[in-house]
């Protein structure tokens, strides 16, 4: 595998992480429906980047940028409804286990975000 295909592979891994994050987000106590749409759209864009990297490199070069934006938005909007719960845990009113699924969701989403950000600097295969 050459260097140009590595960025397409990173986008595919970010797509898989977006699907995993969507599955984990189902167990978060307070959810926001558009987050699912953002995560699934990110997964579709990551797969498109992997498929179109060789045939349409000019178009596929912009897909990781959109993938990064979607994953960042999902992390932020997925945190929006959890702010009070995080405060309760920080104040010692609730146990840490109440926000553990949210922490796992954000961690997976941020790892996917970093991978897609790295992939956006790579050139598409020609």
C-alpha positions, 0 to 999 in steps of 0.5 A: 500500500502506498502513501496515497492510499494510507489517507483513504484507509484512515478515512475508512477507519474513521468511518468504522469508528463513527459507526461504533460511536453511533452504537455506543451513543445509544447507551448515553443517558441523554441523547440528541437525534441529530447526532445519529445523523451526523455519525452515519453521514460521517460513516458514509463520507469515510466509505465514499473517500475509500471507494472514490480515492483512485477514481475521483481523487480531486473530489475525494480529497475534500471528503475527510474535511467534511468527515472531520467537521461531522465528527467534531459536531457530533462530539459537541452536540452529543455533549450538549445534553450531558452538561448537567449530568457531568456537573452532578458527577463533578459535584459528587452527587452522582457516581461516575458510572452515570456518564461512562457511556458518554465518555466512551462515546466522546473518546471514540468520536475524538479518535475518529476525528483525529484520524480523519484530520490526519487523512485530510492532509494526505493526498488522494491516490491517482 
